Amino acid sequence: MAWSLRSVIPVWVVALLGAVVVGVFAPHGSAEGGSLTWLPIVLAGSVLVTMAIQLALQRKEGLVVRMMASLGGALVICAVASGILLLL
């Protein structure tokens, strides 16, 4: 379980920091280049970070579970951020 949390939590932190940066710096309410345009890019960055971490671990056991936990959490973070940014 310790290996799982060490590889999952950094991806969640990256997604959370990316969502906060998008919420602060992206223009709100504009159709082009708005905050909802940048959140999928944050999620794509989370996928890349997940792959990099899993390649660095070099462990086959539990790969799918670790990746699903990492990307599932990042997806939830981006979905919540989308909802909050839609309300602003």
Secondary structure, DSSP 8 states (H G I E B T S, - for coil): -HHHHHHHHHHHHHHHHHHHHHHHHS-SS-SSS-HHHHHHHHHHHHHHHHHHHHHHHT--TTHHHHHHHHHHHHHHHHHHHHHHHHH-
